[in-house]
Amino acid sequence: MTAIITSPLANWPATAVHALMREVYATSDAMSETFEDKFPDFEAFVQQRQDWLAMPGAVALVAHEADTLLGYILLMPRQQARLHHTADLNMGVHPAARGKGVGRLLLAATLQAARAQGLLEIAYLMVRADNTAAVKLYEAAGFTCLAVLERDTQMDGRYYDGLLMRHWLQPPGDGAWG
């Protein structure tokens, strides 16, 4: 058995990453949008991928075992001028690789890479409150819950609460809160 490792998403063909993400979205009801809503066609995915890879401070990784993709993670800096020090995190693990430490590996590598770059101070993410495996993963990595967003997501007539979580990539400054 070969080791599971992380590498830059840019090193993988768009078709392979597209297939991985499509499978993650198709097998998870925890996403707030469908894959088709996010990427109406392959060209939209390719354009978004190019945007991710060109973004200063972005971290885009995949986890793989040999040449099989197992998961992805995106830490994307916010584009608004006053929010450049913050980023949004999105990740997913192929259903066959869930529960095997792939998410933990991706998250650790991403937080380490973001700290090493030194461009970002805060990572934010949204997760459904009932996705206990993901919540535990994020808490173990140092994320804290900032808010519970009641009835944040509606699917098939049911409402689910969302959690807004934060991780300090760089220690908070000298208290110069404005």
TORTOR-194181 format. One record per residue: residue number from 0; y, z, x of N, C-alpha, C in turn. Coordinates in Angstrom, 2 decimals. Each point is the difference from the previous one (the first is absolute). Layout:
! residues N
+-----+---------+---------+---------+---------+---------+---------+---------+---------+---------+
:   n :     n.y :     n.z :     n.x :    ca.y :    ca.z :    ca.x :     c.y :     c.z :     c.x :
+-----+---------+---------+---------+---------+---------+---------+---------+---------+---------+
: NUM :       Y :       Z :       X :       Y :       Z :       X :       Y :       Z :       X :
...
+-----+---------+---------+---------+---------+---------+---------+---------+---------+---------+
This chain:
! residues 178
+-----+---------+---------+---------+---------+---------+---------+---------+---------+---------+
:   n :     n.y :     n.z :     n.x :    ca.y :    ca.z :    ca.x :     c.y :     c.z :     c.x :
+-----+---------+---------+---------+---------+---------+---------+---------+---------+---------+
:   0 :   -1.19 :    0.00 :    0.84 :    1.19 :    0.00 :   -0.84 :    1.24 :    0.00 :    0.88 :
:   1 :    0.94 :   -0.89 :   -0.30 :    1.23 :   -0.07 :    0.78 :    1.02 :    0.98 :   -0.54 :
:   2 :    0.98 :    0.31 :    0.83 :    1.04 :    0.97 :   -0.38 :    1.01 :   -0.63 :   -0.94 :
:   3 :    0.57 :    0.84 :   -0.85 :    1.10 :   -0.43 :   -0.86 :    1.28 :    0.20 :    0.81 :
:   4 :    0.78 :   -1.07 :    0.11 :    1.25 :    0.07 :    0.75 :    1.14 :   -0.57 :   -0.83 :
:   5 :    1.23 :    0.26 :    0.44 :    1.17 :   -0.58 :   -0.64 :    0.60 :   -1.05 :    0.92 :
:   6 :    0.64 :   -0.97 :   -0.60 :    0.72 :   -1.02 :    0.76 :    1.13 :   -0.53 :   -0.86 :
:   7 :    0.97 :   -0.68 :    0.63 :    1.11 :   -0.53 :   -0.78 :   -0.46 :   -1.00 :   -1.06 :
:   8 :    0.55 :    0.12 :   -1.17 :   -0.29 :   -0.93 :   -1.09 :    0.32 :   -1.43 :    0.43 :
:   9 :    1.01 :   -0.16 :    0.86 :    0.41 :   -1.33 :    0.47 :   -1.11 :   -0.72 :    0.74 :
:  10 :   -0.98 :    0.73 :    0.55 :   -1.09 :   -0.62 :    0.75 :   -1.06 :   -0.62 :   -0.88 :
:  11 :    0.10 :    0.18 :   -1.30 :   -1.02 :   -0.47 :   -0.93 :    0.55 :   -1.13 :   -0.86 :
:  12 :   -0.84 :   -0.98 :   -0.32 :    0.47 :   -1.11 :   -0.84 :    0.45 :    0.49 :   -1.38 :
:  13 :    1.01 :   -0.66 :   -0.53 :    0.51 :    0.37 :   -1.33 :   -1.10 :   -0.05 :   -1.05 :
:  14 :   -0.93 :   -0.93 :    0.13 :   -1.08 :   -0.11 :   -1.00 :   -0.87 :    1.26 :   -0.01 :
:  15 :   -0.27 :    0.56 :    1.17 :   -0.85 :    1.20 :    0.08 :    0.72 :    1.22 :   -0.57 :
:  16 :    1.26 :    0.16 :    0.32 :    0.78 :    1.14 :   -0.51 :    0.19 :   -0.14 :   -1.50 :
:  17 :    0.26 :   -1.20 :   -0.46 :    0.15 :   -0.28 :   -1.43 :   -1.28 :    0.40 :   -0.74 :
:  18 :   -1.15 :   -0.41 :    0.52 :   -1.28 :    0.33 :   -0.64 :   -0.23 :    1.51 :   -0.04 :
:  19 :    0.31 :    0.69 :    1.09 :   -0.14 :    1.46 :    0.04 :    0.88 :    0.65 :   -1.06 :
:  20 :    1.27 :   -0.36 :   -0.01 :    0.92 :    0.63 :   -0.95 :   -0.38 :   -0.32 :   -1.44 :
:  21 :   -0.42 :   -1.23 :   -0.26 :   -0.43 :   -0.37 :   -1.36 :   -1.18 :    0.89 :   -0.44 :
:  22 :   -0.96 :    0.23 :    0.90 :   -1.16 :    0.84 :   -0.33 :    0.41 :    1.45 :   -0.23 :
:  23 :    0.90 :    0.51 :    0.82 :    0.49 :    1.38 :   -0.18 :    0.65 :    0.15 :   -1.37 :
:  24 :    0.89 :   -0.92 :   -0.35 :    0.68 :    0.08 :   -1.29 :   -0.99 :   -0.16 :   -1.15 :
:  25 :   -0.97 :   -0.88 :    0.14 :   -0.96 :   -0.26 :   -1.07 :   -0.91 :    1.19 :   -0.27 :
:  26 :   -0.20 :    0.85 :    1.00 :   -0.95 :    1.10 :   -0.14 :    0.67 :    1.37 :   -0.07 :
:  27 :    1.30 :    0.01 :   -0.17 :    0.72 :    1.28 :   -0.10 :    0.93 :   -0.03 :   -1.20 :
:  28 :   -0.14 :    1.00 :   -0.85 :    0.95 :    0.09 :   -1.12 :    1.18 :    0.89 :    0.38 :
:  29 :    0.10 :    0.37 :    1.27 :    1.08 :    0.88 :    0.44 :    1.26 :   -0.76 :    0.38 :
:  30 :   -0.05 :   -1.32 :    0.06 :    1.18 :   -0.79 :    0.33 :    0.89 :   -0.13 :   -1.23 :
:  31 :    1.31 :    0.02 :    0.21 :    0.93 :   -0.06 :   -1.13 :    0.24 :   -1.43 :   -0.47 :
:  32 :   -0.46 :   -0.98 :    0.74 :    0.14 :   -1.39 :   -0.39 :   -1.29 :   -0.74 :    0.35 :
:  33 :   -0.19 :   -1.14 :   -0.64 :   -1.17 :   -0.79 :    0.32 :    0.30 :   -0.87 :    1.23 :
:  34 :   -1.04 :   -0.45 :    0.64 :    0.16 :   -0.87 :    1.16 :    0.73 :   -1.28 :   -0.41 :
:  35 :   -0.33 :   -0.52 :   -1.17 :    0.62 :   -1.23 :   -0.49 :    1.48 :    0.20 :   -0.31 :
:  36 :    0.38 :    1.19 :   -0.47 :    1.42 :    0.29 :   -0.22 :    0.75 :    0.04 :    1.33 :
:  37 :   -0.64 :    0.60 :    0.98 :    0.62 :    0.16 :    1.32 :    0.06 :   -1.33 :    0.74 :
:  38 :   -1.08 :   -0.77 :   -0.07 :   -0.10 :   -1.28 :    0.71 :   -0.52 :   -1.06 :   -0.98 :
:  39 :    0.90 :   -0.69 :   -0.69 :   -0.43 :   -0.97 :   -1.01 :   -0.89 :   -1.12 :    0.55 :
:  40 :    0.15 :   -0.31 :    1.28 :   -0.83 :   -1.03 :    0.62 :   -0.09 :    0.28 :    1.50 :
:  41 :   -0.84 :   -0.76 :    0.68 :   -0.23 :    0.23 :    1.42 :    1.28 :   -0.22 :    0.80 :
:  42 :    0.81 :   -0.96 :   -0.38 :    1.24 :   -0.27 :    0.72 :    0.94 :    1.21 :   -0.07 :
:  43 :    0.04 :    0.67 :   -1.15 :    0.83 :    1.21 :   -0.13 :   -0.50 :    1.09 :    0.94 :
:  44 :   -1.31 :    0.12 :    0.12 :   -0.57 :    0.98 :    0.93 :    0.38 :   -0.34 :    1.44 :
:  45 :   -0.15 :   -1.27 :    0.38 :    0.32 :   -0.43 :    1.37 :    1.47 :    0.29 :    0.32 :
:  46 :    0.89 :   -0.28 :   -0.95 :    1.42 :    0.27 :    0.23 :    0.26 :    1.50 :    0.15 :
:  47 :   -0.61 :    0.80 :   -0.85 :    0.17 :    1.45 :    0.10 :   -0.55 :    0.52 :    1.32 :
:  48 :   -1.14 :   -0.50 :    0.41 :   -0.59 :    0.39 :    1.29 :    0.95 :   -0.32 :    1.15 :
:  49 :    0.59 :   -1.18 :   -0.02 :    0.97 :   -0.37 :    1.03 :    1.19 :    0.96 :    0.00 :
:  50 :    0.46 :    0.37 :   -1.19 :    1.12 :    0.95 :   -0.11 :   -0.39 :    1.36 :    0.58 :
:  51 :   -1.22 :    0.47 :   -0.32 :   -0.45 :    1.28 :    0.55 :    0.02 :   -0.03 :    1.51 :
:  52 :   -0.56 :   -1.05 :    0.56 :   -0.16 :   -0.08 :    1.45 :    1.32 :   -0.17 :    0.74 :
:  53 :    1.02 :   -0.50 :   -0.68 :    1.30 :   -0.22 :    0.64 :    0.93 :    1.20 :   -0.13 :
:  54 :   -0.37 :    0.97 :   -0.77 :    0.87 :    1.13 :   -0.31 :    0.06 :    1.01 :    1.16 :
:  55 :    1.19 :    0.23 :    0.58 :    0.10 :    1.00 :    1.08 :   -0.45 :    1.38 :   -0.48 :
:  56 :   -0.82 :    0.64 :    0.78 :   -0.50 :    1.33 :   -0.33 :   -1.24 :    0.03 :   -0.86 :
:  57 :   -0.40 :   -1.14 :   -0.52 :   -1.18 :   -0.05 :   -0.86 :   -1.27 :    0.24 :    0.81 :
:  58 :   -0.98 :    0.63 :   -0.65 :   -1.32 :    0.16 :    0.59 :   -0.99 :   -0.58 :   -1.01 :
:  59 :   -0.76 :   -1.00 :    0.43 :   -0.98 :   -0.66 :   -0.86 :   -1.31 :   -0.09 :    0.77 :
:  60 :   -0.97 :    0.79 :   -0.44 :   -1.28 :    0.07 :    0.71 :   -1.16 :   -0.28 :   -0.95 :
:  61 :   -1.11 :   -0.37 :    0.60 :   -1.26 :   -0.07 :   -0.74 :   -1.03 :    0.82 :    0.76 :
:  62 :   -1.00 :    0.46 :   -0.72 :   -1.16 :    0.64 :    0.62 :   -1.15 :   -1.00 :   -0.14 :
:  63 :   -0.81 :   -0.07 :    1.05 :   -1.12 :   -0.94 :   -0.05 :   -1.16 :    0.52 :    0.84 :
:  64 :   -1.15 :   -0.51 :   -0.36 :   -1.22 :    0.25 :    0.76 :   -0.50 :   -1.39 :    0.39 :
:  65 :    0.07 :   -0.29 :    1.30 :   -0.23 :   -1.36 :    0.51 :    0.98 :   -0.93 :   -0.71 :
:  66 :   -0.49 :   -1.03 :   -0.69 :    0.94 :   -0.89 :   -0.67 :   -0.01 :    0.16 :   -1.53 :
:  67 :   -0.30 :    1.21 :   -0.45 :    0.06 :    0.31 :   -1.43 :    1.17 :    0.94 :   -0.26 :
:  68 :    0.94 :   -0.47 :   -0.82 :    1.15 :    0.84 :   -0.36 :   -0.44 :    1.07 :   -1.00 :
:  69 :    0.47 :    1.22 :    0.26 :   -0.38 :    1.15 :   -0.83 :    1.16 :    0.62 :   -0.75 :
:  70 :    1.22 :   -0.19 :    0.49 :    1.16 :    0.59 :   -0.65 :    1.29 :   -0.50 :    0.64 :
:  71 :    1.10 :    0.26 :   -0.68 :    1.31 :   -0.40 :    0.49 :    1.00 :    1.13 :   -0.26 :
:  72 :    1.09 :   -0.03 :    0.74 :    1.09 :    0.94 :   -0.23 :    1.31 :   -0.69 :    0.38 :
:  73 :    1.01 :    0.24 :   -0.81 :    1.33 :   -0.56 :    0.22 :    1.02 :    1.12 :   -0.07 :
:  74 :    0.80 :    0.14 :    1.02 :    1.14 :    0.92 :   -0.01 :    1.23 :   -0.88 :    0.14 :
:  75 :    0.71 :   -0.18 :   -1.10 :    1.09 :   -0.96 :   -0.07 :    1.35 :    0.69 :   -0.12 :
:  76 :    0.87 :   -0.19 :    1.00 :    1.34 :    0.59 :   -0.07 :    0.75 :   -0.50 :   -1.23 :
:  77 :    0.77 :    0.87 :   -0.58 :    0.84 :   -0.39 :   -1.12 :    1.16 :   -0.84 :    0.53 :
:  78 :    0.40 :   -0.97 :   -0.78 :    0.97 :   -0.98 :    0.47 :    1.46 :    0.39 :   -0.25 :
:  79 :    0.23 :    0.92 :   -0.93 :    1.38 :    0.40 :   -0.26 :    0.59 :    0.65 :    1.24 :
:  80 :    1.24 :   -0.33 :    0.32 :    0.64 :    0.43 :    1.25 :   -0.07 :    1.51 :    0.21 :
:  81 :    0.16 :    0.77 :   -1.04 :    0.03 :    1.46 :    0.14 :   -1.39 :    0.62 :   -0.06 :
:  82 :   -1.02 :   -0.84 :   -0.14 :   -1.38 :    0.50 :   -0.09 :   -0.89 :   -0.55 :    1.12 :
:  83 :    0.59 :   -0.63 :    1.01 :   -0.80 :   -0.60 :    1.08 :   -0.85 :    1.02 :    0.75 :
:  84 :    0.33 :    1.26 :   -0.09 :   -0.76 :    1.03 :    0.70 :   -1.25 :    0.43 :   -0.79 :
:  85 :   -0.18 :   -0.58 :   -1.18 :   -1.12 :    0.36 :   -0.87 :   -0.92 :   -1.21 :   -0.20 :
:  86 :   -1.23 :    0.28 :   -0.38 :   -0.97 :   -1.08 :   -0.23 :   -0.95 :    0.39 :   -1.12 :
:  87 :   -0.59 :   -1.01 :   -0.61 :   -1.00 :    0.19 :   -1.05 :   -1.37 :   -0.37 :    0.53 :
:  88 :   -0.99 :    0.83 :   -0.33 :   -1.36 :   -0.20 :    0.47 :   -0.88 :   -0.50 :   -1.13 :
:  89 :   -0.82 :   -0.99 :    0.30 :   -0.99 :   -0.53 :   -0.93 :   -1.27 :   -0.24 :    0.78 :
:  90 :   -1.12 :    0.40 :   -0.56 :   -1.26 :   -0.20 :    0.70 :   -1.14 :   -0.17 :   -0.98 :
:  91 :   -1.09 :   -0.56 :    0.50 :   -1.18 :   -0.15 :   -0.82 :   -1.23 :   -0.18 :    0.87 :
:  92 :   -1.13 :    0.43 :   -0.51 :   -1.27 :   -0.08 :    0.72 :   -1.00 :   -0.76 :   -0.87 :
:  93 :   -0.73 :   -0.91 :    0.63 :   -1.03 :   -0.78 :   -0.69 :   -0.98 :    0.98 :   -0.65 :
:  94 :   -0.48 :   -0.31 :   -1.20 :   -0.89 :    0.94 :   -0.70 :   -1.23 :    0.40 :    0.80 :
:  95 :   -0.56 :   -0.90 :    0.79 :   -1.20 :    0.32 :    0.78 :    0.30 :    0.94 :    1.16 :
:  96 :    1.28 :    0.16 :    0.35 :    0.37 :    0.85 :    1.14 :    0.66 :    1.32 :   -0.43 :
:  97 :    0.15 :    0.21 :   -1.29 :    0.66 :    1.22 :   -0.47 :   -0.87 :    1.22 :    0.30 :
:  98 :    0.68 :    1.10 :    0.36 :   -0.69 :    1.24 :    0.30 :   -0.60 :    0.06 :    1.39 :
:  99 :    0.35 :   -0.95 :    0.85 :   -0.58 :   -0.07 :    1.35 :    1.04 :    0.23 :    1.10 :
: 100 :    1.18 :    0.50 :   -0.37 :    1.02 :    0.30 :    1.00 :    0.93 :   -1.15 :    0.35 :
: 101 :   -0.14 :   -1.13 :   -0.67 :    0.84 :   -1.17 :    0.29 :    1.46 :    0.30 :   -0.33 :
: 102 :    0.26 :    0.59 :   -1.14 :    1.37 :    0.34 :   -0.38 :    0.63 :    0.98 :    0.97 :
: 103 :   -0.75 :    1.00 :    0.42 :    0.50 :    0.99 :    0.96 :    0.36 :   -0.67 :    1.33 :
: 104 :   -0.87 :   -0.90 :    0.46 :    0.25 :   -0.73 :    1.23 :    1.25 :   -0.87 :   -0.10 :
: 105 :    0.13 :   -0.74 :   -1.08 :    1.17 :   -0.85 :   -0.20 :    1.29 :    0.82 :   -0.07 :
: 106 :   -0.06 :    1.08 :   -0.75 :    1.20 :    0.83 :   -0.17 :    0.43 :    0.63 :    1.32 :
: 107 :   -0.94 :    0.53 :    0.75 :    0.34 :    0.62 :    1.29 :    0.59 :   -1.03 :    0.96 :
: 108 :   -0.60 :   -1.17 :    0.09 :    0.49 :   -1.05 :    0.90 :    1.40 :   -0.46 :   -0.40 :
: 109 :    0.24 :   -0.09 :   -1.29 :    1.31 :   -0.46 :   -0.49 :    1.08 :    1.03 :    0.28 :
: 110 :   -0.27 :    1.26 :   -0.28 :    1.00 :    1.04 :    0.25 :    0.29 :    0.11 :    1.50 :
: 111 :   -1.03 :   -0.13 :    0.82 :    0.19 :    0.03 :    1.45 :    0.85 :   -1.18 :    0.46 :
: 112 :   -0.28 :   -1.19 :   -0.50 :    0.77 :   -1.20 :    0.38 :    1.45 :    0.12 :   -0.45 :
: 113 :    0.21 :    0.51 :   -1.19 :    1.38 :    0.15 :   -0.50 :    0.77 :    1.01 :    0.84 :
: 114 :   -0.64 :    1.11 :    0.35 :    0.66 :    0.99 :    0.86 :    0.34 :   -0.60 :    1.37 :
: 115 :   -0.93 :   -0.77 :    0.55 :    0.21 :   -0.61 :    1.32 :    1.17 :   -0.99 :   -0.02 :
: 116 :    0.14 :   -0.74 :   -1.09 :    1.12 :   -0.94 :   -0.12 :    1.33 :    0.74 :   -0.05 :
: 117 :    0.01 :    1.15 :   -0.68 :    1.20 :    0.81 :   -0.09 :    1.09 :   -0.55 :   -0.90 :
: 118 :   -0.30 :   -0.98 :   -0.83 :    1.01 :   -0.60 :   -0.87 :    0.07 :    0.66 :   -1.38 :
: 119 :   -1.07 :    0.61 :   -0.41 :   -0.08 :    0.59 :   -1.34 :   -0.06 :    1.52 :    0.10 :
: 120 :    0.56 :    0.64 :   -1.01 :   -0.02 :    1.46 :   -0.06 :   -0.90 :    0.53 :   -1.10 :
: 121 :   -0.09 :   -0.74 :   -1.11 :   -0.71 :    0.50 :   -1.18 :   -0.88 :   -1.09 :   -0.59 :
: 122 :   -1.23 :    0.35 :   -0.32 :   -0.91 :   -0.88 :   -0.74 :   -0.19 :    0.58 :   -1.40 :
: 123 :    0.12 :   -0.85 :   -1.00 :   -0.22 :    0.39 :   -1.38 :   -1.19 :   -0.78 :   -0.55 :
: 124 :   -0.65 :    0.58 :   -0.99 :   -1.03 :   -0.72 :   -0.73 :   -0.08 :    0.54 :   -1.41 :
: 125 :   -0.56 :   -0.83 :   -0.85 :   -0.30 :    0.38 :   -1.38 :   -1.51 :   -0.06 :   -0.16 :
: 126 :   -0.55 :    1.00 :   -0.68 :   -1.44 :    0.03 :   -0.25 :   -0.21 :    0.61 :   -1.38 :
: 127 :   -1.01 :   -0.48 :   -0.69 :   -0.32 :    0.61 :   -1.29 :   -0.54 :    1.39 :    0.24 :
: 128 :    0.45 :    0.95 :   -0.80 :   -0.38 :    1.41 :    0.18 :   -1.50 :    0.21 :   -0.14 :
: 129 :   -0.67 :   -0.83 :   -0.80 :   -1.44 :    0.18 :   -0.20 :   -0.84 :   -0.68 :    1.09 :
: 130 :    0.64 :   -0.65 :    0.96 :   -0.72 :   -0.61 :    1.13 :   -0.15 :    1.08 :    1.08 :
: 131 :   -0.88 :    0.95 :   -0.27 :   -0.09 :    1.20 :    0.84 :   -0.41 :   -0.30 :    1.44 :
: 132 :   -0.86 :   -0.99 :    0.21 :   -0.38 :   -0.34 :    1.37 :    1.21 :   -0.46 :    0.80 :
: 133 :    0.83 :   -0.84 :   -0.60 :    1.21 :   -0.48 :    0.69 :    0.99 :    1.13 :    0.22 :
: 134 :    0.20 :    0.84 :   -1.00 :    0.94 :    1.12 :    0.14 :   -0.44 :    0.91 :    1.14 :
: 135 :   -1.30 :    0.30 :    0.08 :   -0.50 :    0.85 :    1.09 :    0.19 :   -0.67 :    1.35 :
: 136 :   -0.23 :   -1.29 :    0.08 :    0.20 :   -0.75 :    1.24 :    1.45 :    0.11 :    0.45 :
: 137 :    0.93 :   -0.24 :   -0.91 :    1.42 :    0.04 :    0.35 :    0.44 :    1.41 :    0.39 :
: 138 :   -0.46 :    0.99 :   -0.73 :    0.36 :    1.38 :    0.35 :   -0.55 :    0.37 :    1.38 :
: 139 :   -1.22 :   -0.41 :    0.30 :   -0.59 :    0.30 :    1.31 :    0.79 :   -0.66 :    1.13 :
: 140 :    0.67 :   -1.12 :   -0.30 :    0.80 :   -0.71 :    1.01 :    1.42 :    0.56 :    0.09 :
: 141 :    0.33 :    0.99 :   -0.84 :    1.31 :    0.62 :    0.09 :    0.99 :   -0.42 :   -1.07 :
: 142 :   -0.43 :   -0.79 :   -0.97 :    0.88 :   -0.36 :   -1.12 :    0.13 :    1.20 :   -0.93 :
: 143 :    1.17 :    0.17 :   -0.57 :    0.22 :    1.04 :   -1.00 :    0.50 :   -0.64 :   -1.29 :
: 144 :   -0.31 :    0.64 :   -1.10 :    0.40 :   -0.50 :   -1.31 :    1.45 :    0.38 :   -0.26 :
: 145 :    0.82 :   -1.00 :   -0.30 :    1.41 :    0.25 :   -0.33 :    0.21 :    0.12 :   -1.50 :
: 146 :   -0.77 :   -0.76 :   -0.77 :    0.21 :   -0.01 :   -1.45 :   -1.26 :   -0.48 :   -0.71 :
: 147 :   -0.20 :    0.54 :   -1.18 :   -1.01 :   -0.50 :   -0.91 :    0.74 :   -0.84 :   -1.03 :
: 148 :   -0.39 :   -1.24 :   -0.10 :    0.63 :   -0.92 :   -0.96 :   -0.93 :   -0.10 :   -1.21 :
: 149 :    0.34 :    0.77 :   -1.02 :   -0.86 :    0.08 :   -1.18 :   -0.06 :   -1.35 :   -0.71 :
: 150 :   -1.22 :   -0.37 :   -0.40 :   -0.24 :   -1.22 :   -0.76 :    0.56 :   -1.23 :    0.72 :
: 151 :   -0.12 :    0.00 :    1.31 :    0.58 :   -1.06 :    0.84 :   -0.68 :   -1.35 :   -0.18 :
: 152 :   -1.31 :    0.00 :   -0.20 :   -0.75 :   -1.25 :   -0.10 :   -0.73 :   -0.03 :   -1.33 :
: 153 :    0.04 :   -1.16 :   -0.67 :   -0.73 :   -0.16 :   -1.25 :   -1.02 :   -1.12 :    0.18 :
: 154 :   -1.24 :    0.33 :   -0.32 :   -1.08 :   -0.98 :    0.07 :   -0.90 :    0.17 :   -1.22 :
: 155 :   -0.22 :   -1.08 :   -0.70 :   -0.90 :    0.01 :   -1.15 :    0.34 :    1.11 :   -0.98 :
: 156 :    1.29 :    0.21 :   -0.23 :    0.45 :    0.99 :   -0.97 :   -0.01 :    1.43 :    0.50 :
: 157 :   -0.42 :    0.24 :    1.24 :    0.00 :    1.36 :    0.58 :    1.10 :    0.12 :    1.02 :
: 158 :    0.56 :    1.19 :    0.09 :    1.05 :    0.27 :    0.98 :   -0.56 :    0.84 :    1.14 :
: 159 :    0.51 :   -0.25 :    1.20 :   -0.40 :    0.74 :    1.20 :    1.25 :    0.47 :    0.72 :
: 160 :   -0.07 :    1.20 :    0.52 :    1.10 :    0.51 :    0.81 :   -0.07 :   -0.61 :    1.39 :
: 161 :    1.17 :   -0.14 :    0.60 :    0.09 :   -0.49 :    1.37 :    0.56 :    1.10 :    0.89 :
: 162 :   -0.30 :   -0.07 :    1.27 :    0.56 :    0.93 :    0.98 :    0.83 :   -0.79 :    0.99 :
: 163 :    1.20 :    0.47 :    0.25 :    0.83 :   -0.54 :    1.07 :   -0.21 :    0.93 :    1.19 :
: 164 :   -0.46 :   -0.59 :    1.12 :   -0.32 :    0.81 :    1.18 :    0.82 :   -0.48 :    1.19 :
: 165 :    0.27 :    0.94 :    0.93 :    0.82 :   -0.28 :    1.18 :   -0.67 :    0.55 :    1.25 :
: 166 :    0.19 :   -0.75 :    1.10 :   -0.45 :    0.45 :    1.33 :    1.14 :   -0.23 :    0.98 :
: 167 :    0.36 :    1.05 :    0.74 :    1.03 :   -0.13 :    1.03 :   -0.63 :   -0.62 :    1.24 :
: 168 :    0.47 :   -1.18 :    0.38 :   -0.48 :   -0.66 :    1.22 :    0.72 :    0.54 :    1.22 :
: 169 :    1.24 :    0.36 :   -0.18 :    0.82 :    0.64 :    1.02 :    0.48 :    1.31 :   -0.62 :
: 170 :    0.13 :    1.05 :    0.77 :    0.47 :    1.27 :   -0.58 :    1.36 :   -0.20 :   -0.65 :
: 171 :    0.24 :    0.70 :   -1.13 :    1.31 :   -0.09 :   -0.64 :    1.08 :    0.36 :    1.03 :
: 172 :    1.16 :   -0.63 :   -0.16 :    1.11 :    0.19 :    0.93 :    0.54 :    1.41 :    0.05 :
: 173 :    1.22 :    0.10 :    0.38 :    0.64 :    1.30 :    0.24 :    0.54 :    0.65 :   -1.28 :
: 174 :   -0.47 :   -0.46 :   -1.14 :    0.47 :    0.58 :   -1.25 :    1.25 :   -0.66 :   -0.53 :
: 175 :    0.37 :   -1.12 :    0.54 :    1.20 :   -0.70 :   -0.45 :   -0.31 :   -0.81 :   -1.26 :
: 176 :   -0.40 :    0.73 :   -1.02 :   -0.33 :   -0.64 :   -1.26 :    1.30 :   -0.34 :   -0.73 :
: 177 :    0.11 :   -1.21 :   -0.46 :    1.24 :   -0.43 :   -0.63 :   -0.11 :    0.01 :   -1.42 :
+-----+---------+---------+---------+---------+---------+---------+---------+---------+---------+
